[in-house]
Amino acid sequence: MAYQEKERRHMLKVLDEYIYLCTQAGVRVEKLYIEMRTVENGLVELITQNKIERLVMGAAADNRYSRKMTEPKSNKANHVCRHAPDFCHIWFVCKGHLIYTREGTKLPDLSYKESPSSLMPRLTRSTSGWSPTLSRVSSQESFEDVNQSSTFSLSHLSIFSKSPETATEQTSSVPLPRTEDREHPLRSLSLPPRHEQTSCKGSLHDQLNEAIADAKTAKQETFQESFRRHQAEKEAIDAISKAKAAENFYHEELRRRKELEKELTKIKEDLENTKKQRDVALEELQTAMTENSSLKGRLEKSKIVGGEIEDKLRSSFELLQSFRQL
């Protein structure tokens, strides 16, 4: 379900880009939802359900285009060409060139009783819980040279498919005719007679080239806007990365600063202890020096007293010698 939801969001995003292109070209666009298992069967079913009498779709990828191309190369285009109802007139284009035209027959003038309001719920129901998007396009400015018919403009044919590992459902987006008044039944579309085909094809080819050129210009602008958005997002991501790196660097520096502060505090404490020990040693030295001075004074006094005693002894000895001589 998560993958389906992701695919659905991607599909809606791409269809919104197509709608933007159509809006830039002055075409009114609305969405319908339908679900089929294959793209080609979905296209055929949409043509049948909505009585699409005019359809423009890709004949092949642009990189497969060649001037010698005279028929559709895409498997989906060939399937639609073979199995689409006969009343659908289909132009197959590639890289802005009309490759092949499948002539359609006039649709019988039958009253189509199902109104758009009843058509919408039928198309929007889905058994898997999500529905791919079908872009319905209408315009009064396109195909003006086709007489007595409902008109619609050309739109990109977009195809979305899921990976085979997860699901087998595929969806497609094609242009559908839109009635001028929703209260009236869908009108029957008719093709011009064959003698008018040449002028009709030429005018259609010119309109097709003009529409494709406008679409390419709008697509280029969209691409540039997307590129600028991508660059802005990249710059924002880079800025966020730099901010995170700066934040990590700040936290690292803060951690190192705290460690240095702890080491500095410890060094200061050791220094204070050393100063205290120095002061104690200085006091002891001062005391020792004082005692040394005192001892030196006492030593000098002792020397003086010893000299005096020596002199007295010498005098006494001389006096004793004099007495003995007598």
Sequence and secondary structure as in RCSB ss.txt:
>XXXX:A:sequence
MAYQEKERRHMLKVLDEYIYLCTQAGVRVEKLYIEMRTVENGLVELITQNKIERLVMGAAADNRYSRKMTEPKSN
KANHVCRHAPDFCHIWFVCKGHLIYTREGTKLPDLSYKESPSSLMPRLTRSTSGWSPTLSRVSSQESFEDVNQSS
TFSLSHLSIFSKSPETATEQTSSVPLPRTEDREHPLRSLSLPPRHEQTSCKGSLHDQLNEAIADAKTAKQETFQE
SFRRHQAEKEAIDAISKAKAAENFYHEELRRRKELEKELTKIKEDLENTKKQRDVALEELQTAMTENSSLKGRLE
KSKIVGGEIEDKLRSSFELLQSFRQL
>XXXX:A:secstr
 HHHHHHHHHHHHHHHHHHHHHHHTT EEEEEE  BSSHHHHHHHHHHHHT  EEEEESS GGG  TT  S  SH
HHHHHHHHS TT EEEEEETTEEEEEE             HHHHHHHHH  SSS   EEEEEE SSSSTTSTTS 
       EEEE  TTT   EEEE      S TTS         GGGHHHHHHHHHHHHHHHHHHHHHHHHHHHHH
HHHHHHHHHHHHHHHHHHHHHHHHHHHHHHHHHHHHHHHHHHHHHHHHHHHHHHHHHHHHHHHHHHHHHHHHHHH
HHHHHHHHHHHHHHHHHHHHHHHHH 
